[in-house]
Amino acid sequence: MDIKEPFLSVIVPVFNESGRIHNASAISDYLYRQDFSSELIIVDDGSTDNTVNILENISNNPNRRIISYEPNRGKGHAIKVGMLASEGKFRLFTDVDLSTPIDEFKKFLPYLNEYDIIIASRKVEGASLARRQSLVRESLGRGFTYLSQKVLQVKVSDFTCGFKCFSKLAADAVFPRMTVDRWGFDSEILYIAKKHGLSVKEIPVTWENDPRTKVRFPHDLIRSFRDLLEIRYNDLNKNYD
């Protein structure tokens, strides 16, 4: 049975994930076990492998949708597409690698009606890192966080953890204004949230690094820094108003 307005929409961006797309079943199974209504939206960001074919055969969630387009646009764009297509009262995006396990959402539940946006953090007290990134990646990640805090004046400890939940009101305020398609998008959406006075809560989570990450250093760090400058430029041009 289709649900017109589910309690929770879960958006999962994917690109050439034939080796990890089976994790969509774990997300689907989790949602099936909950006592709230939900929908699962998987956004295929121009995959050139057999990601979509595998996906169609592994999940029988009747409230699952697959959105696919070409060419590849970037993770940020895929999440924007999924958020704008979702119907949920609350809208969570998460990574298919399950670095943050989907059942960590239970930690968000007590705060959903108190905050506009709830984000997972690996850096606040109570967070647990089951498998850390390499020292180089951790250092570069800290560098990007520092730049985001200074350039955008947003007081968040962890910009890039891929597990964030928005109320419908917050999603409708943020994602139509989003312009950054790739790795700097996390900073942009939190900057837009700040511009519109939306409240943000950081929740410590369990997190485990997947060594098969698609992030490329230092290339993506340099690109993300350019994204931060683009965000400031957009703001000067009142694109976020």
N, C-alpha and C positions, 0 to 999 in steps of 0.2 A: 504494500500500500504506500503510495506517495504521501509525503508529509509536506504540507504547504509551508508551514513555518516551524521547523524543528528547533529544539532547544539549542543544539550545537551543530555547527557546520565545521568540518575538518578539511582543510585544504592542504594537499600534498603536491608540491611541484616536482616534476621528474624530467630528466634529460639523459638519454642513453643509460638507463638503469636496469638493463636486463639481468645484471648480476645481483641486484638488491630489490627488485620490484616485488619479490615474494613477501617483503615486509609489509606490503599493503594488506595482506591477509591478517597480520597481527593487529593492525589498526582497525580493520573491519570487525574482527572477532571481539576486540575490546568494546567497540561501540555497541555491538549486538548484546553484550552482557549488561549494559547499563540500564538503569530504569528511566533514563531520559531519552527523548526522541533525538535523532541525529541524521545527518547526511554526510557522505564522504565524497569529496570532489578532488579528483586527481587530474592535474593539469600537465599534459605532455607538451613540453616546450621544444617542439620540433625535433624529436628523437629520430635518429637515422638507423637505429638498430631495431630489434623486435620487442622493445619495451611494451608497446600497446598490445601486441598479440599475446604476450605472456599474461599481461594484466587481465585481459578479457577472460582468461581461463582459470584464474586463481581465486576470484572473489565472487561470491553470490549474494552480496549485500544488495537488497532491492532498492536501497536509497543511495546507491553509488552512481556517480556520474563521471564520465571521462570527457575532458575537453582537450582537443588536440589541434594544433595549428603548425604552420611552417612560415618562415624558417625559425631557427632558434633565436630567442630574444633575450634570454637571461632569467635568472631565478626571480628577480624582483618583478619582472613583467608577468611571469607565470603566477606569482602570488597575487598580484593585482587583478589579473583575469579571474582567478578563483574567488577572491574576495567579492568582486563585483557581481559574480554569478551566484553567490551563496544566498541562502534565505534564512539562516539561523539567527536566533536571538543573540547568540554568542558565536564568534568565528575564530577558530584556532588554526594557525598554520604550523606545520611541522615537517621535518625532513624525513625522507624515506629511509635513511640509514638508521633511524631510531637512536641516534646518539643521545637524545633525551627520550627515554621510553614513554610510550603513549600513556601508560597508567600514571605518570607524573601529573597528569591533568587533575587527578583527585586533589592535589595540593592547591589548585586554583579555585576549586568549587566554593570554599567559604568566602571568597573575596569578589565573586562575580558581580554581585549587586552593589558593591561598595566602591569599585574602581572602574574607570572606563576601559583601561588597558592593563593586562597582567602579562608580565614577561618573565621567562625563565632566566635565571642567572647562575653562572658557575663561579661567581666571585663574591657573593655575599655570604655571611656567616650561615652555616648549615648546609652549604652545597657540598656535594660529594663527587669527586672525579675518579671514576672506576678505572679509567685508562687515560693518562694525560697525553697531550700533544708533545711533539719534540720541543726542546728548549728554544730552538729558532722560531718555530711557529708560535709558541706562547709569547715570546718576546715581541714578535711582529704584531700579534693580536693586541697585546698591551699598548703597543705604539699606536695602533689605529684607534683604540678606545680613548687614549689620551688626546689624539688629534680631534676626534669627534667631540669630546668634552670641551676642548678649548675653542675650536672653530665654531661650534654650534651652541655652546653654552647650555648643553643638556646634561643634567645630573643623573646619569645612568651608569651603573658599574659594568654592564655587559651588553653591548650593542648587538652582537652578532649571533648570540645563541638562537638557533632556529626554532623557537617554540614560544609563540606569542599569541595571546588571545585578545580579541577586540569585541566590545559590545556592538550591537548593530549601529547605534548612534555614532560610536567612534569610527567604525569602519566606513560609514557613509561620509564622515567628515574628512578622513585621511586619504583613502585610496583613490577617489576621483582626482585628487590633486597631486598624486605621486607621479614623478617623471623619470626617476632613476631606474633603469632596467636591471642593472647587475649588482655587484657586491656592495655598493654603498647605499642600497635601498633601505637597510635597517636604520641607518642614521637619519635618512630622509623622513621615514614615517614617524620616527620619534620626535624629530624636529617639527613636523607638521602638527603632531599631537600637542606639543608645547605651545605652538602658535595659537591653537584653538582652545587652550586652557583645559585640556583633557587630563584626567588624573591617571598616574601610572604606578603600578605596584610591582616590585621585583620579588620573585619567589625563588628561594634556593632549591635546586634540583640535583638529582643524580645524573651524571653525564659521562659518556664513554666515547673517547675519540675513535673514529673509524679511519684507519690509515689510507683508505681508498678515496679520501676527500678529493673533490675537483678544484679546490682552491689552489692557485698557483702563486707561490711567493718567489721573488718580490713583485712580479707583474701585477697581481691583483691588489696588492697594497698600494702601489703607485696609482692604479686606476681608481681605487677607492678614495685616495686623496683628491684626485681630480673631481670625483663625485661630490666631495665635501665642498669644493669651490663652486661647483655647479649649484649646489643647494643654496649657498649664500647668494649667488647670482640670481637664482629664481626668487629668493626672498626680496632682494632689492627691487625686482621687477613686479613684486606683489602677486606672484603666481600662486602663492599659498593662501591668499586672503579669501 
